[in-house]
Amino acid sequence: MPSSAGSNTTATTTISTVGPPSRRNTELALLAFAVILPCFAYANVGLALNGEMPSGMLGYGLGLGLLGGVGHLVVRKFAKYADPLLLPLATLLNGLGLVMIWRLDQSERLARLAKAQGFTFQPSAPNQLMFSALGIALFVAVVIFLKDHRILQRYTYISMVVALVLLVAPVFFPGKFGAKIWIVIPGLGSIQPGEFAKIILAIFFAGYLMVKRDALALASRRFMGLYLPRGRDLGPIVAVWALSLVILVFETDLGSSLLFFGMFVVMLYVATERTSWIVFGLLMSAGGAAVVGSVEPHVKVRVMAWLHPFAVYDNPRPSWATTEQIAQALFAFGSGGVFGTGWGQGASDLIQFAANSDFIFASYGEELGLAGAMAILLIYGLIVERGVRTALAARDPFGKLLATGLSAAFGIQVFVVAGGVMGLIPLTGMTMPFLAAGGSSVIANWALLAILIKISDTARRPAPAPAPSPDAEMTQVVRP
């Protein structure tokens, strides 16, 4: 529009920045798929076992959808820039785990075995659904009340004390299945404190390494292409190594020992960028495990069962061959083939009562085959990858180390359990995250996921806009 004579026209242009998308709608779409897929699996099990749809299918679908929906709404409100894949992936694993546990609850073979041993067979699926709800409740609490993950750095040494208490406490309680990794509460059941200790130890390691990483990164000399650390700096890794051996000796818990030491070595490598720490960690881990495995009876039995899984069928049977679970797990993988026998059509209940806990991965290997087992491992791999990506994107060193430690702990636990069931390493007493029956595991892993989501929210959140300056507005004067 032309201006009138003797007047000025002022045009003002404001520059604005648009932040990255929150991706919450993407998360919602993936979450819907993560609920629908277990519902189809649930229906498939019912049709395979009874020739009809399960009577509780509607309730199962609504319950799983409610749990995932509550988690999504909380993330949308309190962590809107968080990674969009973590919650759907965990929900999918949790849902598939509930389906397999319910499928094994229908086993007549397990019911007859329980009766022969003098007790009543109790279904595990209702308890697992309750534990999943408690896990989501803890997930919601962490996302809402943990305003900033850097607050956890204040409790570095307090977390060390709490973690040590959790690790030592099972020594004073009776062992189960040869290992002392549970705290037994009369009337309420048992708690596996090591599942929570891994999160608390990751907080301690992240806070400690953030302060000491410069000293630990110094090298004294070069040997065979590796920069060797100074002798005085070997203290932390020696202390954690000694702690892992104490756990292995007094609690006979090979899984937790590998998990804690492996997590520390990975975080130490990330903090210092020294490959020599990885080499030292592997040598110390192998040496300690070899010594303890040769003198500690329970660990020695686990190693012998790993080396000779079919010795239980020998005649005469060796004295250490007391169970055929490992052999039955290998038979389950073999009978599954490439595509599996189908939901509800396997015989993994021959593994007996551990089929839904320690050996649940073998149950999937039989009914879903190699393809299904690899798909499950791929889902686990995606969770670890998103955790590592969160660590790379984090702007603060504490967040980087904490996300790395939590992702490493999660990945090492999957490797230790799956490797033990498949015969790659000796069997441990740990359970597959989100899949296996067990309250401590599912609750702790939902808490771990919540911390990763809070770190990813901070990492992906757009930086605050700078304070406006006098030159922020551009003014153009148009004269006639």
C-alpha positions in Angstrom: 0.0 0.0 0.0 1.5 3.4 -1.0 2.4 5.7 1.8 1.0 9.2 2.2 3.3 12.2 1.6 5.4 13.3 4.6 4.7 10.0 6.5 7.0 7.1 7.2 6.1 3.4 7.2 7.9 1.2 9.6 8.1 -2.5 8.9 9.2 -4.7 11.7 10.5 -8.3 11.2 10.8 -10.7 14.2 13.1 -13.6 13.9 11.9 -16.8 15.7 13.3 -20.2 16.1 11.3 -23.4 16.0 12.6 -26.3 18.2 12.8 -29.9 17.2 9.5 -31.9 17.1 8.6 -33.7 20.3 7.8 -37.0 18.4 5.1 -37.9 20.9 2.6 -38.8 18.2 5.2 -41.2 16.7 5.5 -42.7 20.1 1.7 -43.1 20.4 1.5 -44.9 17.0 4.3 -47.2 18.0 2.7 -47.8 21.3 -0.5 -48.9 19.7 1.4 -51.4 17.6 3.2 -52.6 20.8 -0.2 -53.3 22.4 -1.8 -54.9 19.4 1.0 -57.4 18.6 0.8 -59.1 22.1 -3.0 -59.2 21.8 -2.6 -61.2 18.6 -0.1 -63.5 20.3 -2.5 -64.0 23.2 -5.3 -64.9 20.8 -3.0 -67.3 19.0 -2.1 -69.1 22.2 -5.7 -69.6 23.1 -6.6 -70.9 19.7 -3.7 -73.3 19.8 -4.4 -74.7 23.2 -8.2 -74.7 23.3 -9.4 -74.0 19.8 -11.1 -70.7 20.9 -10.3 -67.2 21.8 -9.1 -66.7 25.4 -11.8 -65.5 27.7 -9.6 -62.8 29.2 -8.3 -61.3 26.0 -10.3 -58.1 26.2 -9.2 -57.5 29.8 -5.6 -58.3 28.8 -5.6 -55.9 25.9 -7.2 -53.1 27.9 -4.9 -53.6 30.8 -1.7 -53.5 28.7 -3.1 -50.5 26.7 -3.9 -48.7 30.0 -0.4 -49.3 31.3 1.2 -48.1 28.1 -1.2 -45.2 27.8 -0.5 -43.9 31.3 3.2 -44.0 30.6 2.7 -42.2 27.3 0.6 -39.4 28.9 3.2 -38.8 31.6 6.0 -38.7 29.1 4.0 -36.3 26.9 3.5 -34.0 29.8 6.8 -34.2 31.7 9.4 -35.3 29.1 8.0 -34.2 25.8 11.3 -34.3 23.9 12.3 -37.8 25.1 13.2 -40.6 22.8 10.1 -41.9 21.1 11.2 -45.6 20.9 12.1 -46.5 24.4 8.6 -46.7 25.9 7.0 -48.7 23.0 9.9 -51.2 22.8 9.7 -51.9 26.6 5.9 -52.2 26.4 6.2 -54.7 23.5 8.6 -56.8 25.5 6.5 -56.6 28.6 3.4 -57.6 26.7 5.0 -60.6 25.0 6.5 -61.7 28.3 3.0 -61.7 29.9 1.7 -63.8 26.9 4.4 -66.5 27.3 4.0 -66.6 31.1 0.3 -67.1 30.7 0.9 -69.8 28.0 3.1 -71.8 30.5 0.5 -71.3 33.2 -1.8 -73.5 31.1 0.7 -76.4 31.1 -0.8 -79.6 32.4 2.7 -81.1 32.6 3.7 -78.4 35.1 0.5 -78.9 37.1 1.2 -82.7 37.4 4.8 -82.1 38.3 3.8 -79.7 41.1 1.3 -82.2 42.4 3.9 -85.0 42.4 6.3 -82.7 44.4 3.6 -82.0 47.0 2.5 -78.5 46.3 -0.2 -76.6 44.3 0.8 -75.1 41.0 0.2 -71.3 41.1 -0.2 -69.3 37.9 2.5 -66.6 37.5 0.7 -64.3 35.0 -1.5 -62.5 37.5 1.4 -61.7 39.7 3.5 -60.6 36.7 0.7 -58.3 35.6 0.7 -56.7 39.1 4.5 -56.3 39.0 4.2 -54.7 35.6 1.7 -52.2 37.0 4.1 -51.5 39.9 6.9 -51.0 37.4 4.8 -48.5 35.4 3.9 -46.7 38.7 7.6 -46.4 39.5 8.3 -45.3 35.9 5.7 -42.6 36.3 7.1 -41.4 39.7 10.6 -41.1 38.3 9.5 -39.2 35.2 7.4 -36.8 37.2 9.6 -36.2 40.3 13.1 -36.4 38.8 13.1 -32.9 37.4 16.7 -33.1 36.2 19.0 -36.2 36.1 21.9 -34.1 37.2 20.3 -34.0 40.7 21.5 -37.6 41.1 25.1 -36.4 40.9 24.7 -35.0 44.4 24.2 -38.5 45.8 27.3 -40.1 44.3 28.8 -41.5 47.6 25.4 -42.0 49.2 24.5 -44.2 46.2 27.7 -46.2 46.8 26.7 -47.0 50.4 23.1 -47.9 49.4 24.4 -50.2 46.6 26.8 -52.0 48.9 24.0 -52.5 51.5 21.8 -54.0 48.7 24.6 -56.3 47.5 25.6 -57.5 50.9 22.1 -58.0 52.4 21.3 -61.3 50.7 24.3 -63.0 52.4 22.3 -63.0 55.6 19.3 -64.8 54.1 18.9 -68.4 53.1 20.0 -69.2 49.5 17.7 -70.5 46.8 18.8 -72.8 44.0 22.4 -72.6 45.2 22.7 -68.8 45.1 22.2 -66.1 47.7 20.8 -63.3 45.7 17.4 -62.8 47.3 16.1 -61.1 50.4 13.3 -63.2 51.8 10.4 -61.4 53.5 8.0 -63.8 55.3 4.5 -63.6 53.9 5.5 -61.3 51.1 7.9 -63.3 49.0 11.5 -62.4 48.0 13.3 -59.4 46.5 16.3 -59.6 44.3 18.2 -56.4 45.4 20.9 -56.8 42.7 18.3 -55.6 40.1 18.1 -52.2 41.9 21.8 -52.1 42.8 22.8 -52.0 39.1 20.9 -48.7 38.7 22.4 -47.2 41.9 25.9 -48.4 41.1 25.6 -46.7 37.6 24.8 -43.4 39.4 27.9 -43.9 41.7 30.2 -44.8 38.8 29.0 -41.9 36.7 29.5 -39.4 39.5 32.9 -40.8 40.5 34.3 -41.1 36.9 33.2 -37.6 36.0 35.4 -36.2 38.7 38.4 -38.6 38.3 38.4 -39.2 34.6 41.3 -36.8 33.9 43.5 -38.6 36.3 42.5 -42.0 35.1 43.1 -41.0 31.5 46.8 -40.3 32.2 49.2 -43.0 30.9 52.6 -43.9 32.2 54.1 -45.8 29.3 53.2 -47.5 26.0 53.3 -51.3 25.7 52.4 -53.3 22.6 50.3 -50.4 21.2 48.5 -49.8 24.5 48.8 -46.9 26.8 49.2 -48.4 30.3 47.6 -46.5 33.2 49.7 -45.4 36.1 49.9 -47.8 39.0 48.3 -45.4 41.4 45.2 -45.2 39.2 44.6 -48.9 39.2 42.8 -48.6 42.6 39.2 -48.1 41.4 39.2 -50.9 38.9 40.9 -53.2 41.4 38.3 -52.3 44.1 35.4 -53.0 41.8 37.1 -56.2 40.6 37.5 -57.3 44.2 33.8 -56.5 44.9 32.7 -58.7 42.0 34.8 -61.6 43.3 33.3 -61.2 46.8 29.8 -61.4 45.2 30.9 -64.4 43.3 32.4 -66.2 46.3 29.9 -65.4 49.1 26.7 -65.2 47.0 27.7 -67.6 44.2 26.1 -65.2 41.8 28.0 -65.3 38.5 25.6 -63.1 36.7 25.7 -60.1 39.0 29.5 -60.3 39.2 29.8 -60.1 35.4 27.2 -57.4 35.2 28.7 -55.0 37.7 32.3 -55.4 36.7 31.4 -55.2 33.0 29.4 -52.0 33.5 32.2 -50.4 35.3 34.8 -51.3 32.7 32.6 -49.9 29.9 32.0 -46.6 31.8 35.7 -46.4 32.5 36.5 -46.7 28.9 34.0 -44.1 27.9 35.3 -41.7 30.5 38.9 -42.0 29.7 38.9 -43.2 26.0 41.7 -45.6 26.9 41.5 -49.0 25.3 44.0 -50.3 27.9 41.2 -50.3 30.5 39.1 -52.7 28.3 42.1 -55.1 28.0 42.8 -54.9 31.8 39.1 -55.5 32.5 38.9 -58.6 30.3 42.1 -60.1 31.8 41.0 -59.4 35.3 37.5 -60.8 34.7 38.8 -63.9 33.0 41.4 -64.5 35.7 39.1 -64.0 38.6 36.4 -66.2 37.1 38.9 -69.0 36.4 40.2 -69.0 39.9 36.8 -68.8 41.7 35.3 -71.3 39.3 37.9 -73.9 40.2 37.5 -73.6 43.9 33.9 -72.6 44.6 31.6 -75.7 44.4 28.4 -74.1 43.1 30.2 -72.1 40.4 32.3 -75.2 39.5 29.0 -77.1 39.0 27.7 -74.4 36.7 30.9 -74.5 34.6 30.8 -78.3 34.3 27.1 -78.2 33.3 28.0 -75.6 30.6 30.9 -77.7 29.3 28.9 -81.0 29.4 25.2 -80.1 29.1 24.2 -83.7 28.1 26.2 -85.5 30.9 22.9 -85.8 32.8 21.9 -88.6 30.4 25.1 -90.5 30.9 25.1 -93.9 32.6 26.5 -93.7 35.3 25.5 -90.0 35.8 28.3 -87.7 37.1 27.7 -86.5 40.7 27.6 -82.8 39.6 24.9 -83.5 36.8 21.9 -82.8 38.9 19.5 -81.1 36.4 18.5 -81.5 32.8 17.3 -77.9 32.3 20.2 -76.8 30.2 19.9 -79.9 27.9 16.2 -79.3 27.6 16.7 -75.7 26.7 19.1 -76.7 23.9 16.5 -79.3 22.7 13.9 -76.5 22.7 16.0 -74.3 20.5 16.7 -77.2 18.2 13.0 -78.3 17.9 12.0 -74.7 17.1 14.0 -74.6 13.9 13.8 -71.4 11.9 10.2 -70.3 12.3 9.2 -72.2 15.5 6.4 -74.6 16.4 4.0 -71.7 16.8 2.5 -70.0 19.9 1.2 -72.6 22.4 2.5 -75.6 20.4 5.9 -76.1 22.0 7.1 -78.4 24.8 9.3 -76.0 26.6 7.5 -76.9 29.9 9.9 -79.8 29.9 12.4 -77.3 31.3 10.0 -77.4 34.3 9.3 -74.4 36.5 12.2 -72.3 35.2 10.6 -72.2 31.7 9.0 -68.8 32.5 11.9 -67.2 34.4 15.6 -68.1 33.8 14.9 -70.1 30.6 12.0 -68.1 29.1 14.2 -67.2 26.1 14.3 -71.0 25.3 10.5 -71.0 25.3 10.5 -68.2 22.7 13.2 -70.0 20.8 11.0 -73.1 20.5 7.7 -71.5 19.7 8.9 -68.6 17.6 12.0 -70.2 16.2 15.3 -68.6 15.2 13.4 -65.8 13.5 11.4 -64.9 16.6 14.4 -65.2 18.9 16.5 -62.9 16.7 13.6 -60.4 16.5 13.5 -60.3 20.4 17.2 -59.8 20.5 16.8 -57.0 17.9 14.3 -55.3 20.2 16.8 -55.5 23.0 19.5 -54.2 20.7 17.3 -51.2 19.8 16.8 -50.3 23.4 20.6 -50.4 24.0 21.1 -48.4 20.8 18.7 -45.7 21.8 20.4 -45.5 25.2 23.8 -45.1 23.6 22.4 -42.4 21.3 21.0 -40.6 24.3 24.5 -40.7 25.8 26.0 -39.2 22.7 23.4 -36.5 22.6 23.7 -35.6 26.3 25.2 -32.2 26.9 26.7 -32.9 30.3 29.4 -35.4 31.2 27.4 -36.9 34.1 24.4 -37.6 31.8 26.7 -39.1 29.2 28.3 -41.5 31.7 25.0 -42.4 33.4 23.2 -43.2 30.1 26.2 -45.2 29.0 26.2 -47.2 32.3 22.5 -47.9 32.3 22.6 -49.0 28.6 25.6 -51.2 29.3 24.0 -52.8 32.3 20.9 -53.5 30.3 22.8 -55.0 27.4 25.2 -57.0 29.5 22.3 -58.5 31.4 20.6 -59.6 28.1 23.9 -61.1 26.9 24.5 -62.9 30.2 21.0 -64.5 30.3 20.6 -65.3 26.6 24.2 -66.5 26.4 23.7 -68.8 29.4 20.5 -70.3 28.0 22.0 -70.8 24.6 25.2 -72.4 26.0 27.6 -69.6 25.1 28.6 -69.0 28.7 27.8 -70.7 32.0 24.3 -70.3 33.2 23.6 -67.5 35.7 20.7 -66.7 38.0 19.5 -63.5 36.2 16.4 -63.1 34.2 15.6 -61.5 30.8 14.5 -57.9 31.3 10.7 -57.3 30.8 10.2 -60.9 29.5 10.8 -63.3 32.4 8.6 -63.8 35.5 10.0 -61.9 38.5 8.9 -58.7 40.2 12.3 -57.2 41.0 13.5 -57.4 37.5 10.5 -55.8 35.8 10.1 -53.1 38.4 13.8 -52.2 38.3 14.0 -52.1 34.5 11.0 -49.8 34.3 12.9 -47.4 36.6 16.0 -47.8 34.5 14.0 -46.9 31.4 12.5 -43.8 33.1 16.0 -42.4 33.9 17.0 -42.9 30.3 13.9 -41.1 29.1 14.7 -38.1 31.4 18.2 -37.9 30.1 17.0 -38.1 26.5 14.5 -35.4 27.2 17.2 -33.1 28.5 19.5 -34.0 25.6 16.9 -33.4 22.9 15.3 -30.4 24.4 16.0 -27.2 22.4 18.4 -24.8 24.0 16.8 -21.8 25.6 16.6 -18.7 23.3 19.2 -16.0 24.1 18.2 -12.8 25.8 16.8 -10.3 23.3 19.3 -7.5 22.2 18.5 -4.1 20.9 19.4 -5.4 17.4 17.0 -8.3 17.6 14.4 -6.3 15.7 15.1 -5.1 12.2 13.4 -1.9 11.3 13.1 -0.7 7.8 12.0 2.9 7.0 10.3 3.4 3.6 10.3 6.9 2.3 8.1 8.2 -0.5 
